[in-house]
Amino acid sequence: MPMTVVVTRDVADRFRGFLSSVMPEAAPGVFVAAELSRGVRERVWTVLTEWWAEMPGGSIVILWKDDAAPGRLGLRTLGLPPRTLADLDGALLVRR
């Protein structure tokens, strides 16, 4: 079960309230879980995505250890700008 980090910016209170029920808020808008199973992480992302469709605004980024992803770091975003990770000769870059 890898560490998971969720960062929110300018989102409705319901997003932060929901995330607080799953993982502690280490700093304003930054939620962390040392060990979050894939199933729980996927469920959290599903809820956030469904709510986002109803109430878009601000941004949400979720990161976790993913051995199959570039830099072994999984990344998903809601809001603008969307980001992806790319491995360029061993350097991990964020592509916008």
Secondary structure by P-SEA (a helix, b strand, c coil): cbbbbbbbccccaaaaaaaaaccccccccbbbbccccaaaaaaaaaaaaaaaaaccccbbbbbcccccccccbbbbbccccbbbbbbcccbbbbcc
